Amino acid sequence: MAHGNQHGSHAPGATHEAVPLDPENDIDAKSATIWVLVGTVVLFLALWVMVPIFMRINEAERQNKIYGVKSQELEDVVDAEQQFLNGANPTKRTIEQVLKQMAGK
């Protein structure tokens, strides 16, 4: 036996009447607009507060992890330069002696 259309004989696509609009479940444009605007304002206020806090924390971490770390190589170079300026150079003169000589000319 062949299976035919089980919904009866009617035009294709016409299965039931269109459902009327349901005002209780419709989206209220005014309410949705207010929620979007308030949400946007709250988002930007939160970012306005959080971004400076983040930047301060980021700079504090940078100070601690990058600028605050003393390396042995840097200390060695600074010590060598101090010795050079204090007379451990080919002329055996300190920086103060060189400056006095330059100022006298």
Phi, psi and omega in degrees: 000133181278140179269123180258199179288123186275351183265007180098185182259103176213174184292144179299136178089344180263081184264329179201170180285153177295139180283130179293160179299140181254097186296336180287335182250003178288157176277127178276118184297320181295314180295317180296320179296317179298316179298319179294315180295315179295319178297320178295316179297316179297319179299312182290326175294319178297317177294323180298327179276319189281327183296314177297324177297315178299318181295321178295317179296318180299316180292322177296319177294322178296318178299315183291318190267335184248301187281334184275351183272125176269129177258150180296323179297317179297316179297321178296317180294317180297317178298318179296319179293320177298318178297319179299317181287340180264014173118355178272059180226172184300331181271351180059028179247149177276169180294325178296320179296319179294319180294320178297319180295319180292323181289332181285341182276000000 
